[in-house]
Amino acid sequence: MRWFFIIFGLAFGVRLLSSLTSHGFIDQQYESVRVALSLAHQGTFADPFVLPTGPTAHVAPGFPLVLGGLYRVFGDGMAGETAKRVLGCAMSALSYAFLPALGRACGFRPALGIAAGLFGAVLPLNRYEEVSGNWESPWAALLLMLLVYAAAAKKEPVFAGAGLLFAPAVAPVFAGFAIVRRWWLAMALAGLIAAPWAWRNHEKLGAWIWSRDNLGLELSLSNSDLATPTMRDNIRLGLHRASHPSKSLIEADKVCYYGEAAYNRIKGQRAVTWIRDHPGRFAALTVQRMCWFWFPSIYFGLLVTLAVYGIRNAQSAWIFATVWLLFPLLYYVIQYDPRYRHPMEWSVLLAASKGVDDLRRLFLPHG
């Protein structure tokens, strides 16, 4: 427990200092934040876009509900912005503080989890996502850590389904572990926990939506004649401003006209048609997105190489492989953004620490 508090304090301090000194403005342009503001002011889970478009399932419910509670208490001025950032920093710090315990559960030497936690605490892998408080990715990282811990310790995370309301992107990994470890109760409870949200979406949006309804929009943005592999370049080229309802008044008006669920169905159908008509271009974009996901820089590429080397003979190799195979699948077919990788970055860091230790033992066997 001593290292938990040391790493948490260090990680929280580094991120809070970075957040409060680097982003001295109110940052409320993102969909989750807009929904949280709607909850705080109108009590409705609605309006994620540039125009009021009504009830939404564009984002999963968990994170906006928490953020909306913060805004109700602290307001939506600088006090609320500060509370949002503090919460984001704290959740990010928790993921690094858990690395020593997670490393032990995965069969690593205790020093390796401590080293990975300290390294990540001092040098954030994804600074903006870890300090801004705008996204659910730190919450998703914690859910993924819980699942990995449960799989390694052969325990069933009975209420993990509640976490999927914060981070539905983790669902493929949850399903993979559930099948291998036979988490039948956890899977059944996950369905029951999500049922009220699905029913609400059926009543408000006219469709049974168990997590989010934005896949059609994302596929359409990411796969077109003008699309590039990365969100950054698509924004730079003006594709978001022209095609995303969070930026485009025309697209937001279409959401109002068709309804959000129908709008996403139309976008999805157009994307599938384009993919079918341009298989070579789609394959090229997919390969490029895979490269961006795993090798966005020499630094992270080195960590990935060390991580793969580190788990080659680890007893928990199948656990890391499950995460690395299943979690990124969705993000190979939509535009790359660093925040999509953030929930699993801790796994690369932890495995890389074992890779470094294995190399040390190989070249310095008596060191």
N, C-alpha and C positions, 0 to 999 in steps of 0.2 A: 504493500500500500504506500510505502514511503516514495517509491519511484513514480507511482501514479500521481501523487500530489506535486512532486517536483516537476514532472514533465507537463502536467496540466498548467501549473503556475507559469512556467517558462513559455509554453505555447500561447497561453491566453495573453500574457503580457506583451509578447512580440506582436501578436495579431492586433491587439487593442491599440497599441502604440501606432502601428502602421495604419490602421483604419482611421483613427481620430486625427492623424497628422496629414494623411494623403488625400482624404476625401471630405473636405470641409463643406459639403453641400447636401441638400436633401435629394436623395436618389430614389425616385418613385415611378420610374418609367416602365417597369416590367410587369408582366401579367399577374404574377402571384401577388405583387404589392398592390396593384390596382384592385384585385379581388378583396384583399385584406382591408383596403380603404372602404370598399363598398360594404363589407361586413361591419366595420366600425361605425360608419355613418348612417347606413340604411338598414343594416341587419340582413342584407341579402348577399348570397354567394353569386355575384354577378359582375358584369362590366369589366372584362379584362382588356378591352381594346380601346382604340383612340376615341370611339364614340360609345355612348351607352347602348349596349347590345342585349341586355337582359341576362337571365339565368345562364350559367355556364358550367361546362365540365372541361374547359380548356386546360385547367390545372387540377391536380389531385387535391382533395379537401384538407388534408392534415396541416400542411404548412401555412396556408392562408388563414386557417382558423386560429392558429397560435399567433400569427402576426397581427391579425385583426384584434385579438385580445390585447396585445401590446398597445396598439393605436387607441383603443378605447380607454386604456389607463393613462397613457402618456401623451395622447394627442398625435397629430400628424405633422407637427413642426419639428424643430431640432431635437426636442426631448424624445419624441417618438423615433426619429431617425437614429439617435444615439442608442436608445434601447434596442432597436433592431440590430445595429452593428454589434453591440455587446453580446446579444444572444447568439449571433452568427459566430463571433469569435469564440464564445464558450463552447458551442457545439463542435466547432472545428478542433479546439484544444482537446476535447474529450476523446476524439478519435486517436490522437497521438498518445494520450495518457493510457489508453487501453492496450497499446501495442505490447508492452511487457507481458501482460497476462495472456494475450492472444498468442504471442510467440511461444510461451510455455505450453499452451494447449496444443499447439501444432508440432510440438516435439523439438523446438529449437532451444539452444542454450539460453539461459536467462539473460546473459549479457547482450544477446543479439536483439531481443525485443527492446531492451533499454536503449541500446545504441540507435536503433531505428526511430524510437520515440524522441530521443534527444535531437537527432538529426532533423527530423521533420518539424520538431518544435521550433528550431532556430531558423530553418530554411524552408518556408512554405513552398510546397510544390505547385500550388494554384492560388496565388495570393488573393486575387480579387474575389473569387468564390469563397475563400476562407474568412474574409474580413468584412464583406459588404452586407451580409445578412439578407441579400435579395433572393436567394435560391434555396431550394430544399436539399441541395447536394450534400452538405455536411450531415444532414439527418439521414440521407440515403447511405452515406458512408458508415454511420453507426449501425444501421439496420444490417448492412452487409457484414459488418464485423460480428454482430450477434449471430447471424446465420453460420458464419465460418466457425465461430467458437462452439456453437451447438453441434455442428457436424464433426468437429475434431474431438469434442468431449463426449460424443455419442449421447447427447441430450436432445430432447424434443422441445423446440421453442414454441410452446403452445399458443402464445398470443402474438406471434410474429406477424400475423395477418393485419394487426392494427398498424404495424409499421408500413405495410403496403399502401395504406391511405396517405402516407407521406411520400413514399418512393415506389410507385408501381414499376419503375424500370428495373427494380431488383427482383421482380416476380419470376423471371426465367431461372435465376440462380436458386431462389426458394423452391421452385418446382423440381429442379435437378437434385438438390439435396434431399427434398422430401421423398422423391422416388427411391433414391439410394438408401437413405436412412429409414424409410417407411414412416414418415411423419404424417400419418393419415389423420390424426386428430387435429394437428395444426392446419392441415389443408382444409379440413371441414370447417374449422372455426374461421379461417381466412374468408371462406365464402360467406359465412353467416355475418361476419363483421362488415363485409363489403355490401351486403344485401340492402341495408337502408340507403346507402349512397346510390346504388343502382336503381332502386325504386324512386328515389327523388329525381334522378335524371329521366326516368321514364315519364314521370308526372310533369316535370318542368320542360323537358327537351323533346319528349316524344320518342325516346330511344333508350334501350337497356344498355347503359354505359357503366361498366364496372370499375373503370379507373379514370381514363381521360379520353377525350374525343378528338384530339388534335392531330392524329397520325396522318389523315388525308392531307391536311394543310402542309405538314412538314414534308411529306413525300413530294408534293407538288412544288414546293419551294426548292427542294434539293435536286430534283430530276427534271431538267428542262433544257432547251437548246442553249440558254444563256447561263445556266447554273455552273458554279465552280464547286470544288470539294469542300470549301470552308465557309462558315457563316461570315467570318470577317470579310472575305473577298466579296461575298454576295451582298453584304451591306454596303461595301465600298462602291460596288457597281450599280447600286440603287435598286436591286431586286427586292429587298425587304420593303423599301419605301413604296415600291409600286405594287407589291403582291401580298403583303402581310397586314392583316386588319389592325395590328397594334401600331402600325405606322400610316397605313393608307386609309383615307376617308372613304374611298370608293369600295375597297374590300370590306371595311367595317359596315358600310351600308348594305352590302350583299349579305352579310351575316344577319342583319336585321330583317332583310327581305325573305331569305330562305329559311331562317332559323339556323342555329349553330350546328346542330347535328346534320341537317341536310346539306349545309354549306361544306362541311368536312367530307361528306359522302361524295359530293360533286368533285371536290378537289382530289379525293383519292381515286375516283374513277379516271379522271384526266391523267393523273400520274401513272396509273397502271397502263393506260393506253400508250402514253409516251414511252414507258419502259419497254412495252411489247414491240413498239415500232422502232426503237433505238437500242437494241440489246448490246451492241458494241460500246456505244457511248455510256450506257448505264454501267456496264462492266468496268470501263475505265474509271468512271467516277467512284465506283465502289472500291476498287483497288487503291485509288488515291486517298479515299477517306480512311481506309484501313491503315495506310502508311502514316497519315496524320495522327490517327488515334494512338499508335504505338511508338512512332518515331517523330514527334513534333520538333524535337531538338536533339542535338548530340548528347546533351546532359541526360535527358529522359531516356533516350535510346540506350545509353550506357547502363542506366538503372535497369531497364528491361532485360538487357543481355545478362547482367549479373543475376537478376531474379530468376531467369530461366535456368541458368547454370546452378543456382543455389537450390532449386527444388528437384533437380534431376534424380537425386537419391533420397529425398526426404520422405518420411512416412506419411506426411500430409500432402504429397505432391498432387494427388487426385483432387484435393480440395481446392488448391490454388488453380489447377488446370480447369476445374469446373467454373470458377469465377471468371477466369480469363477467356474461356471459350463462350460462355453463355451471356455474360453481362454485356459485352460490346455488340452483340449481333444486330440489334436495332440501329445502332449508331453507324453501322457500315452502309446503311441505305439512306440515311439523311445527312445533311450537311454537318461537318465536323465543327465542334466548339469545345474548348478545353473543359468547360464545366461538365460536359457529358462524361468525361473520363474521371472526374474528381472522386466519385464515390468508391472507386477501386484503386486509387493511387497508393493508398496505404499498403495494399497487398504487394505491390511492386517494391515498395520501400522495405517492407519486412523481409520478403524473399531475397532482395538484393543484399541485405545485411548478412544473410547466410551465405550468399555467393561470395562476398568479400572474405568471410571467415574461412570458407573452403579453400579459396585461393591462398590465403595466408598459411593455412595448414599444409598446402601443397608445396609452396615455395620456401616456407620457413617452418619446417616440421617440428623444430625444437624451440621455436620462438614463444 
